[in-house]
Amino acid sequence: MAGERLVLSTVLLQHCRIESEEELVQARLAVKVHAVDLAFSAVNQTKLVTVASELGRNVLEHGMGGQMQIDRIDGAARSGIRLTFLDHGPGIEDVKLAMTDGYSSKQGLGLGLSGSKRLMDEFEIRSEPGMGTTVIVTKWK
């Protein structure tokens, strides 16, 4: 079942600032701890931490800092974890282009957004030039 749209409850697990490299490390650790607590498989724990690392780095480097929220979500048939990344940076001029494999606005491999989308069950991005970017990702168990 790809992407369960009916979410019956959401519980805030943790809110993390991402304003420095040290806070990014702590945010990744928080995702790992909650993924373990929610009994995600080792493979899915790795996917979640990888996505937290990629999207958190985007918040830090492209968004000039921001925040990440970790929520436990429960649907009609299963539970999961939702990560929300928010920054108030310059935003993304062309989201479709930014989602293209190999596109990078810096010196990276250009797989952060598109790779994160492939690792998660649900992926949503909202960005407006001059207003910042919000990325919401969900992994279901």
Protein Blocks (a to p, Z undefined) as FASTA:
>chain_A
ZZifbdfbdcdfbdcddfbfklmmmmmmmmmmmmmmnopafklmmmmmmmmmmmmmmmmm
mnnpaaddddddddfkbccdddddddfbebjfblmlmmpghiafblbnolmmmmmmmmpm
bdcddddehiapcddddddZZ
